[in-house]
């Protein structure tokens, strides 16, 4: 039974996210967020307009 706890700990450490891994790595995403905009799948909310793309064109960059 102890091996189960050890195995769980090893699996947890393997799949733990590295610090900074949530930062966008796509140039268009970094450009969108540097202008204080946000990325979204599908259409932007009614009060926002699409001003570009994110994630290499998969998402829309929405700005006010």
Secondary structure, DSSP 8 states (H G I E B T S, - for coil): -HHHHHHHHHHHHHSS--TTTTS--SHHHHHHHHTT-EEESSS--TT-EEEEEETTTTEEEEE-
